[in-house]
Amino acid sequence: MRGSSFGITAGLIGWFVVVEITSGILQGYYVPLLSDIVVHLGVTDADVNWFEAAQLLLSALVLPILAKLGDMYGHKKVLLASAILTAGASWWLVFADSFTTFLIAWALQGFYVVWLPLEIALVFERGRRQARGVSQTRRAAGLLVVGLQAGAILGALAAGRLFAATSENLQLTLMVPAVAVTLVCVVIWLGVPESEPVPGRRLDIGGFVLLAFALLLITGALSFLRVPDGPGAGVVIALLVAGLAALAAFVWYELRQSDPAVDIRVLARPEMWPVQATAFLVGISLLGAQGPLATYAGTDSSLGYGLGLDATDRSNVIGVYLVSLIVGAVLFAVFSRRGNPRLILIGASALVGIGYALFVPFHVELWQVLANLSVAGIGSGALVAALPAAAAAAAPRGQTGIASALTNTTKTIGGTFASAVFGVVLAAGVGAAVASTAAPLVGYMTVWTVCAVGGFLAAALLFFVPKVAFSDADAADTAAGQTRVI
């Protein structure tokens, strides 16, 4: 296999699959334990919202900085450092005995968000000089997402069983993901080769400060919308306006830098901006619609809508969706080497739109919901794998890490925005005569429609991408042009 085009990176991909399985475990393991964590900390269920809000804020702030540092000093170094920080936070969670300390540790655990973008950058940089480097990266991305989703399922299934096996000892149960991340640090240290950073780079501190400030204001405002008893609408709107103003200042500043934190001119390229826009739009359904899905599945069907499922059956529905994500990632890995990558992205986005559009007429029976989710999940799984690889393929040498990471940042912002808006939409009808706590059907219709429009809009935007984008030939031409410039 060493002589084959795939064998060049086969061992590297194997190590990264292990890393992504661990990342999935982190994302799926704690959810079944949240009720027990609430009891352990002596807080209320509403306080759990702060966990996700804090981790999203930290992830949005550190992701572009860590990715840029990877481009500058080596992606392995930053990958290992982020894994060590995640391991430290995971062990802190084991021994945290107050809401404040647990919240800080939970937020710091969000450093794992940079793992996938750095892995994509490492694979791409390693295969850049090969004739099949770009297609190898796409295939690797599909396999990594399979590992990620498999880890999430494994974590969700294992948590409750291990909690029962340890006689409901929460500390012992929380040690499992901490041990897993610690072992991953060893895997990265011993098994992952370093990339070759471009010399003479500098860290644009001013640009990152402006970007961090803008993201803090925007994601903070959106997070406040999701938190009970948060500030009023006036404060949220003011924060959003200030965040957009800071983002405009960031763009103005970056266009005047010789080595910017984020190269705005690269983002404006026709092969890049539709990818980043698609990441934002897919975040709406992938991250923002999961809460509404869970509440709809649990809504009493006597209202004329909802499935009336208990907690176990709701978990099974989520499990089917996660399996469909794996199927989408596998199909992407299989077909990405021979199929046109641009058309694959368009088709995957269209599947997301079709899946959620089907919810509008078909949402009463369980089989209908599962069928709709499966269609949307296959498209989402392919996109989760495709977008970081497409961004890396469209980026110049030395910017693969930050380009891949920005797809995660825009996806997170899209999910946070959608989650906030969906929460307001669904809460608008609560307390109506039909039910005291159930959201109205029109609210769910709005959620599904927005998700469908997001998928179809992403497919339309991707038609603006040049037909030869993300191909091996296109990457070779780009690399040759860069070599001549250098």
ABEGO torsion letter per residue (X at the ends): XAABAAAAAAAAAAAAAAAAAAAAAAAAAAAAAAAAAAAAAGBBAAAAAAAAAAAAAAAAAAAAAAAAAAAAAEAAAAAAAAAAAAAAAAAAAAABABAAAAAAAAAAAAAAAAAAAAAAAAAAAAAAABAAAAAAAAAAAAAAAAAAAAAAAAAAAAAAAAAAAAGGBAAAAAAAAAAAAAAAAAAAAAABBBBBBBBGBBBBAAAAAAAAAAAAAAAAAAAAAABBGBBBAAAAAAAAAAAAAAAAAAAAAAAABABBABBAAAAABAAAAAAAAAAAAAAAAAAAAAAAAAAAAABBAAAGBEAGBBAAAAAAAAAAAAAAAAAAAAAAAAAAAABBAAAAAAAAAAAAAAAAAAAAABAABAAAAAAAAAAAAAAAAAAAAAAAAAAAAABBBGAAAAAAAAAAAAAAAAAAAAAAAAAAAAAAABGBAABAABBBAAAAAAAAAAAAAAAAAAAAAAAABBAABGBAAAAAAAAAAAAAAX
